Amino acid sequence: MDEIFKQYGATIITVLAIVAVIGIITLVIGSDTSSLVYKAFSDLIGNFYSNAGGVIPTP
């Protein structure tokens, strides 16, 4: 076990860090209409159209 960590320790830490970052991004962005990013982007587009005087598109 010690031999494995000596040889592959940095690689294991890198892989775990990448998986953690992907998990955090998935939690923040989400995959449905209730995510924070979706709501912010939807509000941005809605405000743009309402301030531009155009018709607000409906999804």
C-alpha positions as CSV (number, residue, x, y, z in Angstrom):
1,M,0.0,0.0,0.0
2,D,2.9,2.4,0.9
3,E,4.5,1.6,-2.5
4,I,1.3,2.5,-4.3
5,F,1.0,5.9,-2.6
6,K,4.7,6.6,-3.3
7,Q,4.3,6.0,-7.0
8,Y,0.8,7.2,-7.6
9,G,0.1,9.6,-4.8
10,A,0.2,12.7,-6.8
11,T,-2.0,11.2,-9.5
12,I,-4.6,10.0,-7.0
13,I,-4.7,13.5,-5.4
14,T,-5.1,15.1,-8.9
15,V,-7.9,12.7,-9.9
16,L,-9.8,13.3,-6.6
17,A,-9.4,17.1,-7.0
18,I,-10.8,16.9,-10.6
19,V,-13.8,14.8,-9.4
20,A,-14.4,17.2,-6.6
21,V,-14.4,20.2,-8.9
22,I,-16.8,18.5,-11.3
23,G,-19.1,17.7,-8.4
24,I,-19.1,21.3,-7.2
25,I,-19.8,22.6,-10.7
26,T,-22.6,20.1,-11.2
27,L,-24.2,21.3,-7.9
28,V,-24.0,24.9,-8.8
29,I,-25.1,24.7,-12.4
30,G,-27.5,21.9,-11.9
31,S,-29.5,20.1,-14.6
32,D,-33.0,21.5,-14.4
33,T,-34.9,24.8,-14.1
34,S,-34.4,25.1,-10.3
35,S,-30.6,25.6,-10.5
36,L,-29.0,28.9,-9.6
37,V,-27.4,29.5,-12.9
38,Y,-30.6,28.7,-14.9
39,K,-32.6,31.2,-12.8
40,A,-29.9,33.9,-13.1
41,F,-29.7,33.5,-16.9
42,S,-33.4,33.4,-17.3
43,D,-33.8,36.6,-15.3
44,L,-31.0,38.2,-17.3
45,I,-32.7,37.4,-20.6
46,G,-36.1,38.5,-19.3
47,N,-34.8,41.8,-18.0
48,F,-33.0,42.4,-21.3
49,Y,-36.1,42.0,-23.3
50,S,-38.3,44.0,-21.0
51,N,-35.8,46.9,-20.9
52,A,-35.4,46.8,-24.7
53,G,-39.1,47.1,-25.1
54,G,-39.5,43.9,-26.9
55,V,-41.8,41.0,-26.4
56,I,-40.6,38.6,-23.7
57,P,-40.1,35.1,-25.2
58,T,-41.8,32.3,-23.4
59,P,-40.1,28.9,-23.1
